[in-house]
Amino acid sequence: MTVLLSRIATASVAVVALLAGSTSGALAQKKYDTGATDTEIKIGNIMPYSGPASAYGIIGKTEAAYFKMINDAGGINGRKINFISYDDGYSPPKTVEQARKLVESDEVLFIFNSLGTPPNTAIQKYMNAKKVPQLFVATGATKWNDPKDFPWTMGWQPSYQSETRIYAKYILKEKPNAKIGVLYQNDDYGKDYLKGLKDGLGSKAASMIVAEESYETTEPTIDNHLVRLKAAGADVFIDITTPKFAAQAIKKAAELEWKPLHFLNNVSANVGAVLKPAGFENSQGIISAAYVKDVTDPQWANDPGMKEFLAFLAKDFPEANKLDGSVIVGYGFAQTMVQVLKQCGDDLTRANIMKQAANLKDFRTEVLLPGIKINTSPTNFAPITQLQLEEFKGERWVRFGDVISAQVSG
């Protein structure tokens, strides 16, 4: 009898131990780093709500509205997003200050979609030293695709060098005797675009580029640069500017009655923020490259993705200007971030955030153009590598040619 009771007791202990083990196993499935709990995911963001690039501030506001919509629907895996967004005025020293505040005081899980090449360059080493994700930065600089040296930083949009290589390819084919004038912002953003153009033109770059003009973001106007480009005899204008200066360039070219073949970088190919203020009559024939759908294009009238986007604006962000291309881009950024968080499940560690961001397979936010998909891997931190050329006609962009891929590694 004693032996029997002893065996029962031993068996009971074994069952309890087994249950305890399975319970602890279940609990162990939830993993958190600073900024994540059973109820919250704390996300940091830095935007130029003021300063020379303030036109882009709408991206942060769109993301805030999108995340609120997600929260109202129950959040992600039951957790609500706490989106903390600060203004840096497009000033790198201010970006550093805000990044430190987000990481060290607010204790966010990661920083998402901070905007601008110089601002993100200023915090890249800090973020990687801290091993805090600097995810889906809102800049197309090629340097963000460098998982070997900066494993905690990832881009999202097509690289600037890819874009200007595509322009170069078009010019070599359609206008082989072109005299090219370039206006570029004198920072990493502008120089990255310029490098792509020169690489794309190859040995012909030196003879085809007849003038290069750089401007500082502190300049009130770029009119004098346009005067010099026209005087140089340029019949192709490569316009590497942010929205404020892009609108100025379009207007000034019209005033000067200078009518080159005008290429406008994608980051300013914005109907509401650039082309409309510059005057549709002055914007005819401008060429750019796109990767997201244009809300002004009637071909998307019955498109499910566009309908979903417009429904979001109507219900959750009615104050937004739907003609502002930065709004639909912000929506795409936010959708991609939500996908990554869904893939993370209950493992909300910083390492897993980066692991899942580097494991996107043919993901589509339906605001992307048909045929364009998001793909990443541990060795590829360039989610979108495809673009399609477009020409401005009337009051909208008209796409032409095929979707082109021109991936450039960091």
C-alpha positions as CSV (number, residue, x, y, z in Angstrom):
1,M,0.0,0.0,0.0
2,T,2.8,2.4,0.9
3,V,4.6,1.5,-2.3
4,L,1.4,2.2,-4.3
5,L,0.8,5.6,-2.6
6,S,4.5,6.4,-3.3
7,R,4.0,5.6,-6.9
8,I,0.8,7.7,-7.1
9,A,2.6,10.6,-5.5
10,T,5.6,10.3,-7.9
11,A,3.2,10.2,-10.8
12,S,1.4,13.2,-9.5
13,V,4.6,15.2,-9.2
14,A,5.5,14.2,-12.7
15,V,2.1,15.4,-14.0
16,V,2.4,18.7,-12.1
17,A,5.9,19.1,-13.5
18,L,4.7,18.4,-17.0
19,L,1.8,20.9,-16.6
20,A,4.2,23.5,-15.2
21,G,6.5,22.9,-18.1
22,S,3.8,23.2,-20.7
23,T,2.5,26.4,-19.0
24,S,5.9,28.0,-18.8
25,G,6.4,27.0,-22.5
26,A,3.2,28.8,-23.4
27,L,4.3,31.8,-21.4
28,A,7.7,31.7,-23.0
29,Q,6.2,32.2,-26.4
30,K,5.6,35.9,-25.5
31,K,8.8,37.8,-25.9
32,Y,9.1,41.6,-25.4
33,D,11.8,44.2,-25.5
34,T,11.4,47.7,-24.2
35,G,8.4,49.4,-25.9
36,A,6.2,46.3,-26.1
37,T,3.7,44.7,-23.6
38,D,0.6,42.5,-23.7
39,T,-1.4,45.7,-24.5
40,E,0.9,48.1,-26.3
41,I,3.4,48.6,-29.1
42,K,5.3,51.8,-28.8
43,I,6.5,53.2,-32.1
44,G,8.7,56.3,-32.6
45,N,8.7,58.6,-35.6
46,I,10.5,61.8,-36.7
47,M,9.0,64.1,-39.3
48,P,9.7,67.6,-40.7
49,Y,6.5,69.2,-39.6
50,S,8.3,72.5,-40.0
51,G,11.2,73.8,-42.0
52,P,12.2,73.5,-45.7
53,A,10.7,70.0,-46.1
54,S,7.5,70.5,-44.2
55,A,5.4,69.4,-47.2
56,Y,6.4,65.9,-46.2
57,G,4.9,66.3,-42.7
58,I,1.6,64.9,-44.0
59,I,3.2,61.5,-44.2
60,G,3.4,61.3,-40.4
61,K,-0.1,62.6,-40.0
62,T,-1.4,59.9,-42.4
63,E,0.4,57.2,-40.5
64,A,-1.0,58.5,-37.2
65,A,-4.5,58.3,-38.7
66,Y,-3.9,54.8,-40.1
67,F,-2.6,53.5,-36.8
68,K,-5.6,55.0,-35.0
69,M,-7.9,53.1,-37.4
70,I,-6.0,49.9,-36.6
71,N,-6.4,50.6,-32.9
72,D,-10.1,51.3,-33.2
73,A,-10.4,47.9,-34.9
74,G,-8.7,46.1,-32.0
75,G,-5.0,46.7,-32.7
76,I,-2.5,44.1,-33.8
77,N,-2.8,40.8,-32.1
78,G,-4.7,42.6,-29.4
79,R,-2.1,45.3,-28.8
80,K,-2.7,49.0,-29.5
81,I,-0.1,51.1,-31.3
82,N,1.2,54.1,-29.4
83,F,2.6,56.3,-32.2
84,I,4.9,59.0,-30.9
85,S,5.9,61.5,-33.6
86,Y,8.2,64.5,-33.2
87,D,9.2,67.4,-35.4
88,D,12.9,67.8,-36.4
89,G,12.4,70.6,-39.0
90,Y,14.6,68.6,-41.4
91,S,17.6,69.6,-39.2
92,P,20.0,66.7,-38.5
93,P,21.1,67.9,-35.1
94,K,17.4,68.1,-34.1
95,T,16.9,64.6,-35.5
96,V,19.6,63.3,-33.2
97,E,18.0,65.0,-30.2
98,Q,14.6,63.6,-31.1
99,A,15.9,60.1,-31.7
100,R,17.7,60.0,-28.3
101,K,14.4,61.2,-26.7
102,L,12.4,58.5,-28.3
103,V,14.9,55.7,-27.5
104,E,16.1,56.8,-24.0
105,S,13.1,58.7,-22.6
106,D,10.0,57.4,-24.4
107,E,11.5,53.9,-24.6
108,V,10.0,53.1,-28.0
109,L,10.4,49.6,-29.4
110,F,11.8,51.0,-32.7
111,I,11.8,54.1,-34.9
112,F,9.7,53.9,-38.0
113,N,9.8,56.0,-41.2
114,S,11.8,59.0,-40.0
115,L,12.1,61.3,-43.0
116,G,15.0,62.6,-45.0
117,T,18.5,61.5,-46.1
118,P,20.6,63.9,-44.0
119,P,18.4,63.4,-40.8
120,N,18.5,59.6,-41.1
121,T,22.3,59.7,-41.8
122,A,22.7,61.6,-38.6
123,I,21.1,58.9,-36.4
124,Q,22.1,55.7,-38.4
125,K,25.2,54.9,-36.3
126,Y,23.4,55.7,-33.0
127,M,20.5,53.4,-33.9
128,N,22.7,50.6,-34.9
129,A,24.9,50.9,-31.8
130,K,21.8,50.8,-29.7
131,K,20.4,47.9,-31.7
132,V,17.1,49.7,-32.2
133,P,15.4,49.2,-35.6
134,Q,15.5,52.2,-37.8
135,L,12.8,50.8,-40.0
136,F,11.4,51.8,-43.5
137,V,13.1,55.2,-43.5
138,A,11.4,57.7,-45.7
139,T,14.3,58.3,-48.1
140,G,15.5,56.5,-51.2
141,A,19.2,56.8,-50.5
142,T,21.1,53.7,-51.6
143,K,22.9,53.5,-48.3
144,W,19.9,52.0,-46.5
145,N,20.4,48.7,-48.3
146,D,23.5,47.7,-46.3
147,P,22.6,44.9,-44.0
148,K,26.2,43.9,-43.4
149,D,27.4,47.2,-41.9
150,F,24.0,48.5,-40.7
151,P,21.8,45.6,-39.8
152,W,19.3,47.7,-37.9
153,T,18.5,50.2,-40.8
154,M,16.2,49.5,-43.7
155,G,14.7,51.6,-46.5
156,W,11.3,51.1,-48.2
157,Q,11.0,53.1,-51.4
158,P,13.0,52.6,-54.6
159,S,16.6,53.9,-54.4
160,Y,17.4,57.4,-55.8
161,Q,20.2,55.9,-57.9
162,S,17.8,53.4,-59.4
163,E,15.5,56.2,-60.4
164,T,18.1,58.4,-62.2
165,R,19.6,55.3,-63.9
166,I,16.2,54.8,-65.4
167,Y,16.2,58.4,-66.6
168,A,19.7,58.1,-68.0
169,K,18.6,55.0,-69.9
170,Y,15.7,56.8,-71.4
171,I,17.8,59.9,-72.4
172,L,20.5,57.7,-74.1
173,K,17.8,56.0,-76.2
174,E,15.5,59.0,-77.0
175,K,17.9,62.0,-76.9
176,P,21.4,60.7,-77.4
177,N,22.8,64.2,-78.2
178,A,21.2,65.8,-75.1
179,K,22.8,68.7,-73.3
180,I,21.9,68.0,-69.7
181,G,21.5,70.5,-66.9
182,V,21.2,69.3,-63.3
183,L,19.8,71.0,-60.3
184,Y,20.4,69.1,-57.1
185,Q,20.1,69.6,-53.3
186,N,23.6,69.9,-51.9
187,D,23.4,67.0,-49.4
188,D,23.4,63.2,-49.4
189,Y,19.9,63.0,-51.0
190,G,20.9,65.2,-54.0
191,K,24.3,63.6,-54.4
192,D,22.8,60.1,-54.4
193,Y,20.5,61.0,-57.3
194,L,23.4,62.6,-59.2
195,K,25.6,59.6,-58.8
196,G,22.8,57.4,-60.3
197,L,22.5,59.7,-63.3
198,K,26.2,59.7,-63.9
199,D,26.5,55.9,-63.5
200,G,23.6,55.5,-65.9
201,L,25.1,57.7,-68.5
202,G,28.4,56.0,-68.1
203,S,31.3,57.3,-70.3
204,K,28.9,59.8,-71.9
205,A,28.2,61.6,-68.6
206,A,31.1,64.1,-68.9
207,S,30.2,65.2,-72.4
208,M,26.4,65.2,-72.0
209,I,26.1,67.1,-68.6
210,V,26.8,70.7,-69.6
211,A,26.0,72.2,-66.2
212,E,25.5,71.2,-62.6
213,E,23.9,73.6,-60.0
214,S,23.6,72.7,-56.3
215,Y,21.4,74.6,-53.8
216,E,21.2,74.7,-50.0
217,T,17.9,74.1,-48.2
218,T,18.4,77.5,-46.5
219,E,18.2,79.4,-49.8
220,P,14.8,81.2,-50.2
221,T,14.7,80.7,-53.9
222,I,16.5,78.7,-56.6
223,D,15.7,81.1,-59.5
224,N,19.4,82.1,-60.1
225,H,20.3,78.4,-60.6
226,L,17.6,78.0,-63.3
227,V,19.0,81.1,-65.1
228,R,22.5,79.6,-65.2
229,L,21.2,76.2,-66.4
230,K,19.3,77.8,-69.3
231,A,22.4,80.0,-70.1
232,A,24.5,76.8,-70.4
233,G,22.3,75.7,-73.3
234,A,20.8,72.7,-71.5
235,D,17.9,71.0,-73.4
236,V,17.3,68.3,-70.7
237,F,16.7,69.4,-67.1
238,I,17.2,66.9,-64.3
239,D,15.4,68.4,-61.4
240,I,16.5,66.8,-58.1
241,T,14.6,68.9,-55.6
242,T,12.2,68.7,-52.6
243,P,8.6,70.0,-53.1
244,K,9.1,73.7,-52.2
245,F,12.0,74.1,-54.6
246,A,10.4,71.8,-57.3
247,A,7.4,74.1,-57.6
248,Q,9.8,77.1,-57.8
249,A,11.8,75.4,-60.6
250,I,8.7,74.6,-62.7
251,K,7.5,78.2,-62.3
252,K,10.9,79.8,-63.1
253,A,11.5,77.6,-66.2
254,A,8.1,78.9,-67.5
255,E,9.0,82.5,-66.7
256,L,12.3,82.1,-68.6
257,E,10.5,80.5,-71.5
258,W,13.0,77.6,-71.1
259,K,11.5,74.4,-72.4
260,P,13.9,71.6,-71.8
261,L,12.8,67.9,-71.5
262,H,12.2,68.1,-67.7
263,F,12.7,65.1,-65.4
264,L,11.4,65.6,-61.9
265,N,12.5,63.2,-59.2
266,N,9.7,61.0,-57.7
267,V,9.9,62.6,-54.3
268,S,8.4,65.8,-55.7
269,A,6.2,64.3,-58.4
270,N,3.3,65.5,-56.3
271,V,0.2,66.8,-58.0
272,G,-1.3,68.6,-54.9
273,A,1.9,69.9,-53.3
274,V,4.0,70.7,-56.4
275,L,2.4,70.6,-59.8
276,K,-0.8,72.4,-59.0
277,P,0.9,75.2,-57.1
278,A,3.4,75.6,-59.9
279,G,0.6,75.7,-62.4
280,F,-0.7,72.8,-64.5
281,E,0.0,74.9,-67.7
282,N,3.7,75.1,-66.7
283,S,3.9,71.3,-65.8
284,Q,3.0,69.8,-69.1
285,G,5.3,67.1,-70.5
286,I,7.4,66.7,-67.3
287,I,8.6,63.1,-66.9
288,S,9.0,61.3,-63.6
289,A,8.8,57.7,-62.3
290,A,6.2,56.2,-60.1
291,Y,5.7,53.1,-57.9
292,V,2.3,54.0,-56.3
293,K,-1.1,54.6,-57.9
294,D,-2.1,58.2,-58.7
295,V,-5.4,59.1,-57.1
296,T,-6.1,61.5,-59.9
297,D,-5.9,58.8,-62.6
298,P,-9.4,57.7,-63.6
299,Q,-8.2,54.2,-64.4
300,W,-8.1,53.4,-60.7
301,A,-11.8,54.5,-60.2
302,N,-13.0,50.9,-59.6
303,D,-9.7,49.6,-58.2
304,P,-10.2,47.8,-54.9
305,G,-7.0,49.1,-53.4
306,M,-7.8,52.7,-54.3
307,K,-11.4,52.3,-53.0
308,E,-10.0,51.1,-49.7
309,F,-7.6,54.0,-49.6
310,L,-10.3,56.6,-50.3
311,A,-12.6,55.0,-47.8
312,F,-9.8,55.4,-45.2
313,L,-9.5,59.1,-46.0
314,A,-13.3,59.6,-45.9
315,K,-13.7,57.9,-42.5
316,D,-10.4,58.3,-40.7
317,F,-8.6,61.2,-42.2
318,P,-11.1,63.5,-43.9
319,E,-8.9,66.6,-43.5
320,A,-6.2,65.1,-45.8
321,N,-5.8,66.4,-49.4
322,K,-6.2,63.3,-51.5
323,L,-4.3,65.0,-54.3
324,D,-1.2,65.2,-52.2
325,G,0.9,62.1,-53.2
326,S,2.6,62.0,-49.8
327,V,-0.7,60.9,-48.3
328,I,-0.9,57.6,-50.3
329,V,2.8,57.0,-49.7
330,G,2.3,57.4,-46.0
331,Y,-0.6,54.9,-46.2
332,G,1.7,52.4,-48.0
333,F,4.4,52.8,-45.4
334,A,1.9,52.2,-42.5
335,Q,0.4,49.1,-44.2
336,T,3.8,47.6,-44.6
337,M,4.7,48.2,-41.0
338,V,1.4,46.6,-39.8
339,Q,2.3,43.5,-41.9
340,V,5.6,43.2,-40.2
341,L,4.0,43.5,-36.8
342,K,1.5,40.9,-37.7
343,Q,4.3,38.5,-38.7
344,C,6.0,39.1,-35.4
345,G,3.1,37.5,-33.5
346,D,3.9,37.5,-29.8
347,D,7.7,37.9,-30.3
348,L,8.0,41.6,-30.1
349,T,11.7,41.8,-29.6
350,R,13.8,44.2,-31.7
351,A,15.7,41.4,-33.2
352,N,12.5,39.7,-34.4
353,I,11.2,43.1,-35.8
354,M,14.2,43.2,-38.0
355,K,14.0,39.5,-38.8
356,Q,10.4,39.8,-40.0
357,A,11.1,43.1,-41.9
358,A,13.7,41.1,-43.7
359,N,11.3,38.3,-44.5
360,L,8.7,40.0,-46.7
361,K,7.8,37.8,-49.7
362,D,5.8,39.3,-52.6
363,F,3.9,41.5,-50.2
364,R,1.7,44.1,-51.7
365,T,0.0,47.1,-50.3
366,E,-2.6,47.6,-52.9
367,V,-1.6,51.3,-53.5
368,L,1.5,50.0,-55.4
369,L,1.3,49.9,-59.1
370,P,0.4,46.6,-60.7
371,G,3.4,44.3,-61.0
372,I,5.3,45.9,-58.1
373,K,5.9,43.8,-55.0
374,I,7.8,44.2,-51.8
375,N,10.5,41.6,-51.2
376,T,13.3,41.5,-48.6
377,S,15.8,39.0,-47.2
378,P,18.6,39.0,-44.7
379,T,20.9,40.2,-47.6
380,N,18.4,42.5,-49.3
381,F,17.2,45.6,-47.4
382,A,15.7,47.3,-50.5
383,P,11.9,46.4,-50.3
384,I,10.8,48.1,-53.5
385,T,13.1,48.1,-56.6
386,Q,10.7,48.8,-59.4
387,L,9.5,51.9,-61.1
388,Q,7.5,53.0,-64.2
389,L,8.1,56.1,-66.2
390,E,5.2,58.7,-66.4
391,E,4.5,62.0,-68.2
392,F,2.4,64.8,-66.9
393,K,-0.5,65.5,-69.2
394,G,-3.5,67.8,-68.4
395,E,-3.9,67.5,-64.7
396,R,-2.5,64.0,-64.0
397,W,0.4,61.6,-64.6
398,V,0.1,59.2,-67.5
399,R,2.3,56.1,-67.2
400,F,4.2,54.7,-70.2
401,G,6.5,51.8,-71.0
402,D,7.1,48.8,-68.8
403,V,7.7,48.5,-65.0
404,I,11.5,48.7,-64.8
405,S,13.8,47.3,-62.1
406,A,17.2,48.9,-61.5
407,Q,18.3,47.7,-58.1
408,V,21.5,49.2,-56.8
409,S,23.1,47.7,-53.7
410,G,24.4,49.9,-50.8
